C-alpha cells in the first residue's frame, strides 16, 4: 500500500475556500469527483502547484509534477465538496493514514461550523 503524508498547502487552501464559502454541502461525490479528463483539462490551464492544492495527501516516493504524487482530492477543482471530505476521512481511516484522516476531519468540522 502506498504511503502518504499531509499536504500542508492543500489543507491551507481548503481552509481558505471554506472560509470564502466556496463549497457544496450536498452532492453525489461519486458522480462529481474529477476524473482523468477533468484533471487533464485543469492542468492545461493551471500549474501543478494549484492542482496539488486540491489534494490533502502527497504520495511518498512519487515524482513531483505528476498526478500520481497527489491523493485524497477534496473538491471538483472549483469548490470544496462536503461529501469529498467525508470520503477523505473514511478512506484515510480505512487505510490507516491517520494524519490525513485528522486533517480531513478538522476541515469537515470547519465546513460544518461555517455552514450552520
MIDOSE-1310 file (N, C-alpha, C; in nm, 2 decimals, decimal comma, always signed):
residues 116
xxxx	+0,08/-0,12/+0,00/+0,00/+0,00/+0,00/+0,09/+0,12/+0,00; +0,05/+0,22/-0,07/+0,12/+0,35/-0,08/+0,13/+0,42/+0,05; +0,23/+0,50/+0,07/+0,24/+0,58/+0,19/+0,22/+0,72/+0,16; +0,14/+0,79/+0,24/+0,11/+0,93/+0,22/+0,14/+1,02/+0,33
xxxx	+0,17/+1,14/+0,30/+0,18/+1,24/+0,41/+0,09/+1,36/+0,38; +0,06/+1,44/+0,48/-0,03/+1,55/+0,46/+0,03/+1,66/+0,37; -0,05/+1,72/+0,29/-0,01/+1,83/+0,20/-0,05/+1,96/+0,27; +0,04/+2,02/+0,34/+0,00/+2,15/+0,42/-0,06/+2,26/+0,33
xxxx	-0,01/+2,27/+0,21/-0,06/+2,37/+0,11/-0,21/+2,34/+0,08; -0,24/+2,22/+0,07/-0,38/+2,18/+0,04/-0,47/+2,20/+0,16; -0,42/+2,17/+0,27/-0,50/+2,20/+0,40/-0,53/+2,35/+0,41; -0,43/+2,43/+0,39/-0,45/+2,58/+0,39/-0,54/+2,63/+0,28
xxxx	-0,53/+2,57/+0,16/-0,61/+2,61/+0,05/-0,76/+2,57/+0,08; -0,78/+2,46/+0,13/-0,91/+2,41/+0,16/-0,97/+2,50/+0,27; -0,90/+2,53/+0,37/-0,95/+2,62/+0,47/-0,99/+2,75/+0,42; -0,91/+2,81/+0,33/-0,94/+2,94/+0,27/-1,07/+2,93/+0,18
xxxx	-1,08/+2,82/+0,11/-1,20/+2,80/+0,03/-1,33/+2,79/+0,11; -1,32/+2,72/+0,22/-1,43/+2,70/+0,31/-1,47/+2,84/+0,37; -1,37/+2,91/+0,42/-1,39/+3,04/+0,48/-1,45/+3,14/+0,38; -1,42/+3,12/+0,25/-1,47/+3,20/+0,14/-1,61/+3,15/+0,09
xxxx	-1,66/+3,04/+0,16/-1,79/+2,98/+0,13/-1,79/+2,92/-0,01; -1,68/+2,87/-0,06/-1,67/+2,81/-0,19/-1,68/+2,66/-0,17; -1,80/+2,61/-0,13/-1,83/+2,47/-0,11/-1,97/+2,43/-0,15; -1,98/+2,30/-0,16/-2,11/+2,24/-0,19/-2,14/+2,15/-0,08
xxxx	-2,26/+2,16/-0,02/-2,29/+2,08/+0,10/-2,35/+1,95/+0,07; -2,42/+1,93/-0,04/-2,49/+1,81/-0,07/-2,46/+1,77/-0,21; -2,38/+1,67/-0,24/-2,35/+1,62/-0,37/-2,33/+1,47/-0,37; -2,34/+1,41/-0,49/-2,31/+1,27/-0,51/-2,16/+1,27/-0,55
xxxx	-2,07/+1,25/-0,45/-1,93/+1,26/-0,48/-1,88/+1,16/-0,59; -1,94/+1,05/-0,59/-1,91/+0,95/-0,69/-1,94/+1,00/-0,83; -2,03/+1,09/-0,85/-2,07/+1,14/-0,98/-2,00/+1,27/-1,01; -1,95/+1,35/-0,91/-1,89/+1,48/-0,94/-1,74/+1,49/-0,92
xxxx	-1,68/+1,38/-0,86/-1,54/+1,39/-0,84/-1,47/+1,40/-0,98; -1,36/+1,47/-0,99/-1,29/+1,49/-1,12/-1,22/+1,37/-1,17; -1,26/+1,33/-1,28/-1,20/+1,21/-1,35/-1,07/+1,26/-1,42; -1,01/+1,16/-1,49/-0,88/+1,19/-1,56/-0,90/+1,31/-1,66
xxxx	-1,01/+1,31/-1,74/-1,03/+1,41/-1,84/-1,04/+1,55/-1,77; -1,11/+1,56/-1,66/-1,13/+1,69/-1,59/-1,00/+1,73/-1,53; -0,92/+1,64/-1,48/-0,79/+1,67/-1,42/-0,70/+1,72/-1,53; -0,69/+1,65/-1,64/-0,61/+1,70/-1,75/-0,65/+1,83/-1,80
xxxx	-0,78/+1,86/-1,81/-0,82/+1,99/-1,86/-0,78/+2,10/-1,76; -0,79/+2,07/-1,63/-0,75/+2,16/-1,53/-0,60/+2,19/-1,54; -0,52/+2,09/-1,56/-0,37/+2,11/-1,57/-0,33/+2,18/-1,70; -0,41/+2,18/-1,80/-0,38/+2,26/-1,92/-0,39/+2,41/-1,89
xxxx	-0,47/+2,45/-1,79/-0,49/+2,59/-1,76/-0,43/+2,64/-1,63; -0,38/+2,54/-1,55/-0,33/+2,58/-1,42/-0,19/+2,51/-1,39; -0,10/+2,56/-1,31/+0,02/+2,50/-1,28/+0,00/+2,38/-1,18; +0,09/+2,29/-1,17/+0,08/+2,18/-1,08/+0,07/+2,22/-0,94
xxxx	+0,12/+2,33/-0,90/+0,11/+2,38/-0,76/-0,04/+2,40/-0,73; -0,12/+2,45/-0,82/-0,26/+2,47/-0,79/-0,33/+2,34/-0,79; -0,30/+2,25/-0,88/-0,36/+2,12/-0,88/-0,33/+2,05/-0,75; -0,21/+2,06/-0,70/-0,17/+2,00/-0,58/-0,25/+2,05/-0,46
xxxx	-0,29/+2,17/-0,46/-0,37/+2,23/-0,36/-0,51/+2,17/-0,34; -0,55/+2,09/-0,44/-0,68/+2,02/-0,43/-0,67/+1,88/-0,37; -0,55/+1,84/-0,32/-0,53/+1,71/-0,27/-0,46/+1,71/-0,13; -0,53/+1,65/-0,04/-0,48/+1,65/+0,10/-0,36/+1,57/+0,13
xxxx	-0,34/+1,47/+0,04/-0,22/+1,38/+0,05/-0,12/+1,39/-0,05; +0,00/+1,37/-0,02/+0,11/+1,35/-0,11/+0,17/+1,21/-0,10; +0,18/+1,15/-0,21/+0,23/+1,01/-0,22/+0,38/+1,01/-0,20; +0,43/+0,94/-0,09/+0,57/+0,93/-0,06/+0,64/+0,86/-0,18
xxxx	+0,74/+0,91/-0,23/+0,82/+0,84/-0,33/+0,78/+0,87/-0,48; +0,66/+0,93/-0,49/+0,61/+0,97/-0,63/+0,68/+1,10/-0,67; +0,71/+1,11/-0,80/+0,78/+1,22/-0,86/+0,69/+1,35/-0,85; +0,76/+1,46/-0,82/+0,69/+1,59/-0,82/+0,65/+1,62/-0,97
xxxx	+0,54/+1,69/-0,98/+0,49/+1,73/-1,11/+0,42/+1,62/-1,18; +0,37/+1,52/-1,11/+0,29/+1,41/-1,16/+0,16/+1,39/-1,09; +0,06/+1,35/-1,16/-0,07/+1,33/-1,09/-0,06/+1,22/-0,98; +0,03/+1,12/-1,00/+0,05/+1,01/-0,91/+0,10/+1,06/-0,77
xxxx	+0,16/+1,18/-0,77/+0,21/+1,24/-0,65/+0,10/+1,28/-0,55; -0,02/+1,30/-0,60/-0,13/+1,37/-0,53/-0,25/+1,27/-0,50; -0,30/+1,27/-0,38/-0,41/+1,18/-0,34/-0,50/+1,25/-0,25; -0,62/+1,20/-0,23/-0,72/+1,25/-0,14/-0,78/+1,38/-0,19
xxxx	-0,83/+1,39/-0,31/-0,89/+1,51/-0,36/-1,02/+1,54/-0,28; -1,03/+1,67/-0,25/-1,14/+1,72/-0,16/-1,25/+1,81/-0,24; -1,23/+1,82/-0,36/-1,33/+1,90/-0,44/-1,33/+1,87/-0,58; -1,41/+1,95/-0,66/-1,43/+1,92/-0,80/-1,33/+2,01/-0,88
xxxx	-1,23/+2,07/-0,82/-1,13/+2,16/-0,88/-1,19/+2,30/-0,90; -1,31/+2,32/-0,84/-1,37/+2,46/-0,84/-1,42/+2,49/-0,70; -1,48/+2,39/-0,63/-1,53/+2,41/-0,50/-1,50/+2,29/-0,41; -1,50/+2,31/-0,28/-1,49/+2,20/-0,18/-1,62/+2,13/-0,18
xxxx	-1,62/+2,00/-0,17/-1,74/+1,92/-0,15/-1,74/+1,85/-0,02; -1,85/+1,88/+0,06/-1,86/+1,81/+0,19/-1,85/+1,66/+0,18; -1,91/+1,60/+0,08/-1,91/+1,46/+0,06/-1,76/+1,41/+0,03; -1,68/+1,50/-0,04/-1,54/+1,46/-0,07/-1,46/+1,46/+0,06
xxxx	-1,49/+1,55/+0,15/-1,42/+1,55/+0,28/-1,45/+1,43/+0,36; -1,58/+1,39/+0,36/-1,63/+1,27/+0,42/-1,56/+1,15/+0,36; -1,55/+1,14/+0,23/-1,48/+1,03/+0,16/-1,33/+1,03/+0,20; -1,27/+1,15/+0,21/-1,13/+1,15/+0,26/-1,11/+1,10/+0,40
xxxx	-1,20/+1,14/+0,49/-1,19/+1,09/+0,63/-1,21/+0,93/+0,62; -1,31/+0,89/+0,55/-1,34/+0,74/+0,55/-1,22/+0,66/+0,49; -1,17/+0,71/+0,37/-1,07/+0,63/+0,31/-0,94/+0,64/+0,38; -0,90/+0,75/+0,44/-0,78/+0,76/+0,52/-0,79/+0,67/+0,64
xxxx	-0,91/+0,67/+0,70/-0,93/+0,59/+0,82/-0,92/+0,44/+0,78; -0,98/+0,40/+0,68/-0,98/+0,27/+0,63/-0,84/+0,22/+0,60; -0,76/+0,30/+0,54/-0,62/+0,27/+0,50/-0,52/+0,30/+0,61; -0,56/+0,35/+0,72/-0,48/+0,39/+0,84/-0,37/+0,49/+0,81
xxxx	-0,42/+0,60/+0,74/-0,34/+0,72/+0,72/-0,39/+0,83/+0,82; -0,35/+0,81/+0,94/-0,41/+0,89/+1,05/-0,39/+1,04/+1,03; -0,28/+1,09/+0,98/-0,26/+1,24/+0,97/-0,36/+1,29/+0,87; -0,38/+1,22/+0,76/-0,47/+1,27/+0,66/-0,61/+1,26/+0,71
xxxx	-0,64/+1,15/+0,78/-0,78/+1,14/+0,84/-0,81/+1,26/+0,93; -0,71/+1,29/+1,01/-0,74/+1,40/+1,11/-0,75/+1,54/+1,04; -0,66/+1,56/+0,94/-0,67/+1,68/+0,86/-0,81/+1,70/+0,79; -0,85/+1,59/+0,73/-0,98/+1,59/+0,66/-1,10/+1,61/+0,76
xxxx	-1,08/+1,55/+0,88/-1,19/+1,56/+0,98/-1,19/+1,70/+1,03; -1,08/+1,77/+1,06/-1,08/+1,91/+1,10/-1,14/+2,00/+1,00; -1,11/+1,97/+0,87/-1,17/+2,06/+0,76/-1,32/+2,04/+0,75; -1,36/+1,91/+0,77/-1,51/+1,88/+0,77/-1,57/+1,96/+0,89
xxxx	-1,51/+1,96/+1,00/-1,57/+2,03/+1,12/-1,58/+2,18/+1,09; -1,48/+2,23/+1,03/-1,48/+2,38/+0,99/-1,59/+2,40/+0,89; -1,60/+2,32/+0,79/-1,71/+2,34/+0,69/-1,85/+2,33/+0,76; -1,87/+2,24/+0,85/-2,00/+2,22/+0,92/-2,02/+2,35/+1,00
xxxx	-1,92/+2,40/+1,07/-1,94/+2,51/+1,15/-1,97/+2,64/+1,07; -1,91/+2,65/+0,96/-1,93/+2,77/+0,87/-2,07/+2,76/+0,80; -2,12/+2,64/+0,78/-2,24/+2,63/+0,70/-2,36/+2,62/+0,79; -2,34/+2,62/+0,93/-2,46/+2,61/+1,01/-2,52/+2,74/+1,05
